[in-house]
Amino acid sequence: MSKPNKATPKFKTEAEERGFWEKNDSSEYVDWAKATRVAMPNLKPSTRTISLRLPEMLLDSIKMEANKRDIPYQSLIKAWLADHVKQSRGI
């Protein structure tokens, strides 16, 4: 698709806009071939609490490593997981 077929309407409220996009295909209004990636570094990602069972000795080792780095052990675990995922995906 080289250009959108229809002009995007003007909306009075966010609810009106939300309702419109729930019922309409954006490809009729937006030329996604011209889309570019954007970075939003100031957005705080959503988090979800999980329960993770670890052997006590492993958790103690993680806590000691976190203490050496002067960071909370949960933050260290998150950093290690994020690094591993990036490496696995080749990012």
KAHU-V272941 format. One record per residue. N is the residue number from 1. PHI is phi in degrees with one decimal (999 if undefined). PSI is psi in whole degrees, 0 to 359 (NA if undefined). OMEGA is omega in degrees with one decimal (NA if undefined). Layout:
((N:PHI:PSI:OMEGA) (N:PHI:PSI:OMEGA))
This chain:
((1:999:130:-177.9) (2:-95.5:328:176.9) (3:-149.3:152:-179.0) (4:-65.2:149:-179.6) (5:-78.8:325:-171.3) (6:-124.6:151:175.1) (7:-80.2:141:178.1) (8:-71.1:128:-179.2) (9:-69.0:161:174.3) (10:-88.5:137:-176.8) (11:-113.2:143:178.7) (12:-83.9:328:-177.8) (13:-138.0:162:176.1) (14:-64.9:323:179.2) (15:-63.4:321:178.0) (16:-64.2:318:178.7) (17:-65.0:316:179.0) (18:-58.4:315:178.7) (19:-62.0:321:179.1) (20:-62.4:311:-176.8) (21:-71.3:337:175.0) (22:-68.9:334:-175.6) (23:-105.2:350:-174.5) (24:-123.9:149:178.6) (25:-84.0:121:-176.9) (26:-63.8:336:-178.8) (27:-66.2:344:175.6) (28:-80.3:347:-174.6) (29:-121.2:336:-174.4) (30:-123.4:135:176.1) (31:-88.5:92:-175.5) (32:-68.0:344:176.6) (33:-67.2:337:-180.0) (34:-96.2:2:-178.1) (35:-67.7:147:176.3) (36:-126.4:153:177.6) (37:-72.4:144:175.8) (38:-124.0:149:175.2) (39:-108.5:135:178.0) (40:-123.8:77:-172.4) (41:-67.1:341:-177.7) (42:-90.5:356:177.2) (43:-77.3:135:177.5) (44:-90.2:121:-178.3) (45:-65.6:148:175.9) (46:-65.8:145:178.2) (47:-123.0:157:177.9) (48:-134.0:135:177.6) (49:-78.8:133:176.8) (50:-127.4:163:174.5) (51:-109.5:128:-178.2) (52:-130.1:121:179.8) (53:-91.4:123:178.9) (54:-125.4:148:172.5) (55:-60.0:142:-176.7) (56:-56.3:321:-178.7) (57:-65.5:322:177.7) (58:-65.7:314:179.0) (59:-62.2:319:177.1) (60:-61.2:319:178.6) (61:-64.5:319:178.7) (62:-64.2:317:179.6) (63:-63.0:321:177.6) (64:-64.9:317:178.6) (65:-63.7:319:178.2) (66:-65.1:320:178.6) (67:-61.6:320:177.1) (68:-60.2:324:-177.9) (69:-90.2:355:-180.0) (70:59.1:46:175.5) (71:-134.8:156:176.9) (72:-63.2:144:-175.8) (73:-64.3:328:177.6) (74:-64.6:322:178.3) (75:-65.9:322:177.9) (76:-65.0:316:178.2) (77:-59.9:315:179.5) (78:-61.3:318:180.0) (79:-64.2:315:178.5) (80:-62.4:317:178.7) (81:-63.1:316:-179.9) (82:-62.7:317:178.4) (83:-61.3:316:-179.0) (84:-63.6:318:179.5) (85:-64.5:317:177.9) (86:-60.6:316:179.1) (87:-64.0:319:-179.0) (88:-65.5:328:-179.0) (89:-90.8:357:178.6) (90:73.2:29:-178.3) (91:-91.5:NA:NA))
